[in-house]
Amino acid sequence: MLEKPSGIPHESGCYLYRNARGDVIYVGKARSLSQRLSNYFQRPSALDPKTRTLMHEATSLEWVITKSEVDALILENELIKTHQPRYNMRLKDDKSFPFLALDRRTPWAQPYITRGRHVRGVRYFGPFAHVGSLRRTLDEVLLAYPLRSCSNNKFRAHERQQRPCLLYDVGKCAGPCINAVTPERYAELEESFERFFEGDVNILRRQLEDRMAQSATDQRYEDAARARDGLHALGRAAESQRIVLDDASELDAYAVTISGSRAAVTMFRVRGGRVVGRHALMMDLSFDEDDATILVRAFPEIYEDGAAVPRVVLVPESVAAQPLVQEYLAHLRGRPVTLIAPQRGRRRDLVRMLMDDGVEVLRTDSLRREHDHNARARALQELGSALSLPQPPYRIECFDMSHLQGTNYVGSMVVFEDGLPKKSDYRRFNVRSVLGNDDAGAMREVVRRRLEHWGSTDGKFRNADLIIIDGGLPQLGAALLAYDDAALTAPVEFVALAKREELLYRPGSSVPIALDRGSESLYLVQRLRDEAHRFAITFHRSKRGKSMVREALDGIPGLGPARRDAVMTHFGSLAAVRGATLEELRAVPALPDAVAVTLYDHFHGTSPVRLTKEGAVDE
């Protein structure tokens, strides 16, 4: 393990850990390097597993002193971009959404729609949710501000021919190829085009109205008609942008959505009370980053294309009180920035909309990866290589336990084949031999009962290439004892997945295996873990509900198991049985009147009726 170097300064700065090959494996920042780095150099048992794994791999430490914590943050972002360290969170721009690009690398700026990688020298607006609505918006804006939208080859061809294309004839191009517009006038069109997509709709509307009125006064009726048509087109284009705030707010709104070890940062750019841009970034987390850390990491990516930081930024409540976030945004803007965590009204609704958007971004990415055969094949190959398996695992089984303070212990087994769930092979286990809170003992029983069918030909179980135990070293030890109990001669590949740290443990070693952040293999293991947990929790809740029903209805004279099931089937829940009137209970076909009265008395005390000696009901 790396020894603590001497002379670590107290100033703010960045620090870099390198491995034996000299690769940077982690970059961090600190207000005080000495205080922050002292947290790494403790006894291994005091470190969390992720940090322990980092320190086991690191062979050297470097640091860079900066003037302030904000400067350290700026440097940290640059170093992460340069080195892409494996233990830092990974940032992935959501490129599946369309952007509007304005290419200024030619004398006559050209707008176009793209989903590709951003290029230096091109101004980008968006992303937008739907490419169809973006195309309609662009068509309308080009009627108001007719920039050329043809390809460079087509532009040069018409320039040689000195004959414009159809877009000039329909008013969607100013005709720079035939010198029908001066560079100064084209620059004005370009500026107005940008201002529209920045949200300055009202200013542009007034400009067109003034131009139309002035042209009419000067009896330049064709110019007035063009300004009128442009005004109508501008109105139609503005209608395609959703109004989210009643006022003329100019702000950016952010939300952070976390699911397991992945996070989504979603952002709306609001200008004039309208959403004029959307951004969605996904991150693979590393060391339990909070919302503020995640947002700060996303800001340079979102504002890298020259987009201005507004004076007001809406953020989650957990971020609003973080001075570093405010200082960093002020640095990007060059002027003060106000952070607001809205508590009510439309601004609060806007943040909630962004949180829903983040959930959808993560769900869409999950579906994409599940249906991508190449991604699944990569995941299996990476997992097999990381665990030193003889071949990539085709069939993987994952076990998890669920209980409530040691009661109603259940186990679940989920099965993935070729990286996809095979729900017909899922199994549930009622734990029989364990009393009290004993996860390891319960895991031993469940795995033993599964291994009793190893190699069987009855079709109930097939042999697995890999068995994942949800838990740490104690659960892995329990699974190995279950293997001994089953007295198998065939080898079985086990691995334990630490619940919180997502580190893998193999038999015979206490050194965890850390899969690369953002890798397909880690994502597959997370899906297996989450599915096993969901399946176990669902079974446990069902069993606990039935147990509660039995406890509530046990001991009632005349109400045996068959009648109890009939009552539950009729009413659907124990709460409905408790709230039923006597008439409703007597209406259950399986209940004699005497038992209905007894059941009513059980929940409500003395009933409004009594029974005669012969068993008849006396009203």
N, C-alpha and C positions, 0 to 999 in steps of 0.2 A: 504494500500500500504506500502511496506517495507520502513522503515526509514533508512536514510543514517548513517552508523556506523561511529564512530570517529576513528582517528588514521590510516586511509588508507595510506600506505607508498608510497613514490615517486619512489621506485625502480621498475625494471621490474619483471614480474611474471605472474601467472595464478590466475584466480578467478572463484569461483563456486557458483552458485545460487541453493538453495534447496527449496523444497516446504514443506507443513505442515507435510507430511509423512516422511520427511528427504531424499527424493529422489533427486539426482542431476538432475536438469532440464536444466542447461546451463553451459558450460565451455568456458571461453575466455582467451586470452592472451593480454598482453599490455607491451609496452616499459616503460610506467609510469602508475602504477596502479591507482594513485590518479587522474591523468588527464583523464584516460579512464573511470573510474567508475563514475566520476562526470557527465558524459553524461547521465547516467541512472537516476540520482536523480534530475530530473527537474519536473516542474508541468506536470501533465498527458497530458494536451492538447498540450504540446510542443513535446511529444514523438510520434514516428510513431506507428501505431496500433499494430504491432508485438511486439515492445519493451514494449508498454503499457500492453499488455496481459501477457508478461513474468513477469513484475514487479507486476502485480495484483496477480499472482500465487505464486511468490517467498516470502518466509518467513524468509530466512536467507542468509547471504553472508559470504563466506570464501575466503581467498587468500593465495597463496604460493609465497614467494619471490625467484627469481632465479638470477644467476650471470649476464645473458645477455638475450637479446630478443630471440636469437637462442635456449638457454636452455629453455626459456618459451615455445617456439614452440614445442620442443621435449616433454616437460611435458604435454602440452595441448593434443597432439596426444595420449599419454598414458592414460590420464584421460578420453578422449572421448571413446577410445576403452574399457576402464574398465566400465564406467557408462552408455554409450549409451544415452546421454541426449536427451530429446524430442525436444528441441529447437535448437540443433546443426544439421548441415547438416549430412545426412546419406550416408554412402559410401557402395556401393554394387559392388563386383567384378563380372565381366562378366564371369561366369563359364560355359557358353554355348559353349565356344571355347575349343578345346583340348590343353593339355599341354603334353610335353614329360618329364617324371619323371625319375630320376636316383636314385635308392634306395641304399643308402650306409650303411644301418643298418645291412647288412649281410657281411661276409668276402669277398664275390664275388659280387660286385655291379651289380644291375639288372636294365636295362632300360625298361620302359613300357609307354603306352599312357593312359592318364586319363583325365576326366572332373570333377573329384571330388574335395573335400576339400584338401587343402595343409596340409601336415603332417610334423612335425618337424623331421629333419634328412634325408629328401628327397630333392634332388636338382631338381628344376623345370626349364624348358626352354619353352619359348613361352609367351602367347598362339599363336597358329597357326590358320590361317583362315579356312583351309580345312583339315579334318582328313584324307581324302584319300591321299592327297599329303604328309602329315606327315608320313603315313605308308610307302609310297614308299621311302621317304627319309631315314627312319629308316632302311628299308631293305638294301638299298645301303650302308649305313654307317656301318652296321653290317658286311658286306662283307669286308670292309676295317679294321674295329676294332671290332672283333668278341666277344663282351661281351655276357654273358648268358642272354637270354630273357625269359627263362621258369619260371613257377611258383615255389615257394619254395617246395611245395609237390612233384612236378615232379623232381626237382633237387635232393631232398633227396632220392627218389626212385632209380634214376639212380646211385646215389652215393653208395647206398647199393649194387646194382647189378654190379657196376663197368663196366657198358656198356653205351656208350654215345647214345644220341638220334640222329634223322636225321639232326638236325641243325648243329651238329658237322661234319657230313659227307658232307654237302653242303658248309661248310666253314663259317657258320654264328654264330659259337660258338667256343671258344677256348678250350672247354672241361675241365673246372675246376672240374667237377664231377668225372672225372677219373684221375685227377692230370696231365693232358696233358699240363698244363701251370703253370709256377711258379707264386707265389703271386707278385713278382717284375715285371714280364712281364705283368701280368694282370693289375697291377697298371698303367703301361705305356699305355696300351690300354684304360683304364678308363680315363686317363688324355687327351689322343688324342681325345677320344669320346667327352669329354666336350669342348675341344678347337674347335672342328668343329662347335658345336652348339653355341659357343661364337663368331664364325666368323673367326677364324684363319685358313682359308682354304689354303692359299698360303704356310704357314709354314708346314702344314701337307702334302701338295703335294710334297714339296721339300724333306721331310723326307722319303716318300715312294719312290721317285725317287732315292735318295741316297742308300736306302736299296736294291732296285732292282739292281742297278749297282754294289754294293758291293757283293751281293749274286752271281751275274753272274761272277764277277771276281774270286770269291772263288769257282766257279763251283758248287754252291748249287742252281741248276736250279729250283728245286721245290719251294724253298723259293723265288727265283726271280720271278717265275710265280705267286706265291701268292701276292707278292708285286705289280706286274703288274696288277693283277685282282683287288686288292684293290685300285690302282691308278685310274683304269677305273670306279670303283664303286664310288670313291670319286668325280670324275668329274661329273658323272650322278647325284649324290646327290646335288652337288653345283649348278647344272643347275636348280634344283627345287626351289632355293632361288632367288627371284626377284632382279635383279640389279637395284638400284635406283640412284646411284651416280657413275660417271665415275672414280673418284679417289678411293683411298683405305681408305675412311673416316671411322672413328670409333666414333660414336656419338649416342646419344639418341635424338629423336625428339618428341615433344609434341604439342598437340592442345587441346583447350577447346571449346566445343560446348554447348551452353545454349539454352534450349527451355522451356519457362515458369519458373517453379520452379524446373526443372530438368536440370542436366548438365552431359555431358559425357567427360571424359578425355581419349584421345586415344594416344598411344605411339608406335613408331617403334624403335626397337633396331637395329642399322645399324653397321655391322662389315665388314671391307674390301669392303665397298661400297654396301653391300647386306643387305636386310632385313632378320635378323635371328630370330626375335621375335616380337610379337605384344602384347600389353596390352590394355584392354578397361575397364574402371571403370565408373559406373553411380553413381550420387549423387542426393539426394533430398536436395535442398538448403533451407536455413532458413532466414538469415538476409541480403539478397542482397549481397552475397559474390562476390568479383571480381575474375578475372582469376587467379591472384597470390595466393589468399587465397585458391582457389579450387585446384590448382596444389600442393601447399605445403601440403595440406591435403592428396593428393594422393601419394606423394613420399614414405612415409613409407610403404604403402601397396605394391607398385611396387617393392621396393628394399628389401623387408623383407626376401626373400629367398637367400640372399647372393649375388645377382647380383651386379656387380660392376658398380659404377657410372663412366661414361667416362669423359675425360677431357673437351669435347665439348658437350653442350646440346643446341638443337634448341628449342626455345620457342616462343609463340606469342609476338608481339611487345609490348603489354600492360604489359608483365611480365619481359622483358629483363632489364628494368631500375629499378627493385625492388631489392635492396641489400639484403633483407632478404632471398629471394629465392636462390640467389647465395651463401650466407653464409651457408644456411641449406644444400645445395647440397655439398658444400665443407666439411661440418661436416660429412656427410655420406661417402664421398670419402676418407677423411683424407688428401686431397691435394686440391689445388685450382681448380676451375671449371670455364670455360668460357661460359657465356650465349650469344647466338646469335639469333637475330630475322632476318632471311634471307629476303632480299628485292627482289632478282631476281635469276634466274637460277634454277638448279635442286633442290637445297635445299628449295627454295621457293615452288616449285612444290610438294616437299615431305610434307611440312606443309599443303598445300592445300589438298593433298590426305588424310591427317589425319583428316582435318576438314570434308571432305565428309564422312570419315569413322565414325566420331562422329555422324553425321546426321543419318547414317544408323543404328548405335547402338541404338539410341533413337527410331527410327521408328520400328525396330525389337522388341524392348521391348514393345512398345505400342501395336503392333499387338498381341504379346504373351498375354498381359493382357486382351485385348479385347476378345480373343477367349478362355480364361480360365474361364469356368463357375464358378468354385469355387472362383476365384478372384472376379468376378462380384457379387456373392452372399455375399462375405465378405464385399465388398464395400457398398452394400445396407444395410446390417445389421449394419455396423459401422456408416453410415450416419444417419439411423433411431435412433440409440442409442444416438449419439451426439446431435441430434436435439430434443430428447424426443418425437419422433413421436409414435403414438399408434402401428405402425407396420412398417417394412421396406418398403420404397416407391418403388412400382413396376413401376409406370408411373411418370416420372419427366418431367416438362416443364421448359424451361429456356428462358428468354426474354432479348433482348439487343436492343439498339438504335444506329442509325448511321445518321450523317448529316455532312454538310460542312458549318461551320459558320452560323448555323441556317437555311440553305436552304436544300431542298430535304430531309426533315426528314422522315425516315423510321424506322420501328420496325421489329424485327424477333422473331419467336417462334420456337424453336427446341424441339423435343420430344425424350426421351430415354425410352424404355421399357425393363425391365430386364437387365439394364446396357448397352443396345445396341441402336444405333440410329434407329428411325423409320421415315425415310425420307418422307414417304407418308403422314405423319401427320404434317410436317413442314408448317408454315404459315408466310406470309409476310403482313405487314400493311403499308399503306400510311397514315402518320399522317395528319389529316385534320384541327384540331382546334388550333394548336400551331403555333405561329409566333415568330421568333427569337430563340435565344439559350436558350432552356428551357427543359433540359433532364427530370426533374421530371414531368413537365406537359405532355410531350410526352409519358412518361411511364404510366402516369395515364390514358391517352386516350386509349393506346394500350391494357393495362390490362383490362380496363372496357369493351372494345369491345370483348375481349376474354371471359370475365366472363358472358357476355350477353347470351352465348351459354352453360353456366354451367347447367348440368342436362338435356340438350336437347336430343332428340331421333332422330334428323335428320341425325346423322352419321358424321356431319362435325367436331365435337369436342367430345372427351371423357373426362370425369372428371379425373383430375390428383391427385395423392397422394401427390405431392409436387410441388410448383412453386418457381423457383429460379429467383430472380431479379438481373441482373448484375449491380452492383452499391453499394453504401453505404446506410446509414440511410435515406438520402433524397429520394432516389428511393424506399426504402421500405415503407416510409410514403406515397408516391404517390400511390403505389400498394394497401395499406390499404384504402386510399380514394376511389380508383376505386372499391374496394370491397363494400364500403358503397354506392357508386353510383349505383352499380348493385342491391342493396337491396336484397342480398341473405340471406336465412335463414340457408343454409347448411354451415358448417365450411370449410374453405380453408386454407391449410398449406402454409405459405409464409416463405421464407428466402432470405436475401440479401447477395450477395457475393461481398466484397470490391474488386475493380478491381485490385489493385496493391498488396495489402497485403494478399489476399486470406484468409480473415477472414469472418466468417458467422455471420450475425445479425438476431436475431429472434424478432418478434413483442413484444413490451413491455419491452425491455431490450436494454441498450446501451453498455453492456459488450459483446465483441465479443467472438465467439466460434472458437478456433483454432483446426483444425483437425491435427492429428499426421503427422509429416513429413514422407513421404514415404508410408503412408497408402493407401490402395486401395480406401477408401472413398474420400480422397483428390484428388487422380488421377481421379476419376470419375467426381468430381465437376469441375476440370480443363478441362476435355474433353468437358463437357457440355458448360462451359463458352467459350472455344475456338471455338466450333462449332456454337454457337449462334453469336459470333462475326464475324466469317467467312461468315455466311449466311446473316447477316445484311450488311456487307461491300459489298458483291457481289450484293445484291439488290440495295444498294445505288449507286454503280458505274453504274449499268445498267440504273437506273432512271436518274442519272446525265448526262449520255451519251445521252439519248433520249432528255433531256431538252436542252442540247447544240445543238443538231440537230434542234430542233424546233426553238430555238433562231436564229440559223444561216440561216434557210430557211424561217422563217416567213416573211410575207409582200411581197413576190415575186409575182407579178401579174401572175395569171394563175396556180400557184403551190399550190393546195389545199392538204389536208391530204392524199388523195388517191395517187395523183401523187408524193407527197413527199415520201411516203412509197415505191412506185415503184422505185424511183431514189435510195433510200438507199438500197433496195434489190438488184438492179442491180450492184451498185458499192461497197457495203459492208461497207463503212465507209465514214465519212464526209471528211476526208483528201483526199480520192480518188475522191470525187465529186469536191472538190476545185481544184484538179490537172487535171481534165478531160479536153480534148480539145473539141472544138465545135463539131467536127465530132463525138466524142464519146458520147456527150450529145444528139445529134440528132439521134443517133442509139438506144436510149432507146424507146421501142415501145409505152410506155404510154405518151411520151412527144411530143406535136406538135412542129413543127419547131420554131414557134414564141416563145413558152415558153422556148425551149432549148436556143435560142439566149438570152432571158431575163435572164435566169439562168447563162449563161456564163458571161454576162455583170455584174451581181451582184458580181461576184468574181474577174473578171479581168478588169473591166472598159469597154470601147467601144469595141464591137466585130468587127471582120474583115468583117462582112456582115451587111446589113441594110434591113429593111422590106419596101415593097411598101405599098401604101395606101390600096391595096386590101388584104394585109397580106401575100403576097408571098415573098419569100426570094430572094433578089437581090444580086448576087455574085459580 
